[in-house]
Amino acid sequence: MQILIGFLYVLEVVVCLLLGGIILLQKPKDGGLNVALTGGMGESLFGAQVGNVLVKATVILGTIFLLNTLALSRLTSHIGSGSVMEGTREATAPQQEQPMLPLTGLPE
């Protein structure tokens, strides 16, 4: 189970980095990082449909990120679900002997 959780954590980080990169490469109104990195050559290199590909990739990676997050939360929620007091005996206070007081001053 720990191997699966470790693999899902690695997948979460990879998908998160890819998702961030793809979002930064998308073309906003001003051009964004795509223009800064490619000098405006993104559309001529990849064609005019590159925006549609990036949008589809964003939706796919976003869906993978969401499902992976839900799976990780479900798998890791049972790891520490035990009680803190589990395995301990019920402690009882030790019974102390009451000291016997001398019976003085009582009418006989």
C-alpha positions in Angstrom: 0.0 0.0 0.0 2.9 2.4 0.8 4.4 1.8 -2.7 1.1 2.8 -4.3 0.8 5.9 -2.2 4.4 6.9 -3.0 3.7 6.4 -6.7 0.6 8.6 -6.5 2.6 11.3 -4.7 5.2 11.3 -7.5 2.4 11.4 -10.1 0.8 14.3 -8.3 4.0 16.3 -8.4 4.7 15.5 -12.1 1.1 16.4 -13.1 1.2 19.6 -11.1 4.4 20.7 -12.8 3.1 19.8 -16.3 -0.2 21.5 -15.6 1.6 24.7 -14.4 3.8 24.7 -17.5 0.9 24.1 -19.9 -1.1 26.9 -18.3 1.9 29.3 -18.6 2.3 28.4 -22.3 -1.3 29.2 -23.2 -1.8 32.4 -25.1 -3.6 35.1 -23.2 -4.6 38.4 -24.8 -1.2 39.9 -24.4 0.8 36.8 -25.5 2.1 35.7 -22.2 5.1 33.4 -21.6 4.6 31.7 -25.0 5.6 34.9 -26.7 8.5 35.5 -24.3 9.9 32.0 -24.8 9.2 31.4 -28.5 9.4 35.0 -29.7 5.9 34.8 -31.2 6.9 31.8 -33.3 4.6 29.4 -31.4 1.8 29.6 -33.9 4.0 29.3 -37.0 5.9 26.3 -35.5 2.9 24.4 -34.1 0.2 25.7 -36.3 -2.9 27.8 -35.6 -4.5 25.0 -33.6 -1.9 24.9 -30.8 -4.4 26.7 -28.6 -6.9 23.9 -28.9 -4.3 21.3 -28.1 -3.1 23.2 -25.0 -6.7 23.6 -23.8 -7.4 19.9 -24.2 -4.1 19.0 -22.4 -5.1 21.4 -19.6 -8.5 19.7 -19.2 -6.9 16.2 -19.2 -4.2 17.1 -16.8 -6.7 18.9 -14.5 -8.9 15.8 -14.5 -5.9 13.6 -13.7 -4.9 16.0 -10.9 -8.4 16.0 -9.4 -8.8 12.2 -9.5 -5.3 11.6 -8.1 -5.9 14.1 -5.3 -9.1 12.3 -4.4 -7.5 8.9 -4.5 -4.6 10.1 -2.3 -6.9 11.6 0.3 -8.9 8.4 0.4 -5.8 6.2 0.8 -4.1 8.3 3.3 -7.1 9.0 5.5 -6.9 5.5 7.0 -3.3 5.6 8.0 -3.7 7.4 11.3 -7.4 6.5 12.0 -6.7 4.5 15.1 -7.3 5.8 18.6 -4.5 7.4 20.6 -5.5 5.2 23.5 -5.7 2.0 21.5 -3.6 -0.8 23.1 -3.5 0.7 26.5 -5.1 -0.8 29.6 -7.8 1.0 31.4 -6.0 2.6 34.3 -7.7 2.5 37.7 -6.6 4.7 40.5 -4.8 2.8 43.2 -7.0 2.4 46.3 -5.4 4.2 49.2 -6.0 3.0 52.7 -7.9 5.5 54.8 -6.0 6.1 58.1 -7.9 5.1 61.1 -8.6 8.1 63.4 -8.5 7.5 67.1 -11.9 7.5 68.7 -11.4 10.0 71.4 -14.0 12.3 72.9 -16.9 10.1 71.9 -19.5 9.3 74.6 -19.6 5.7 75.6 
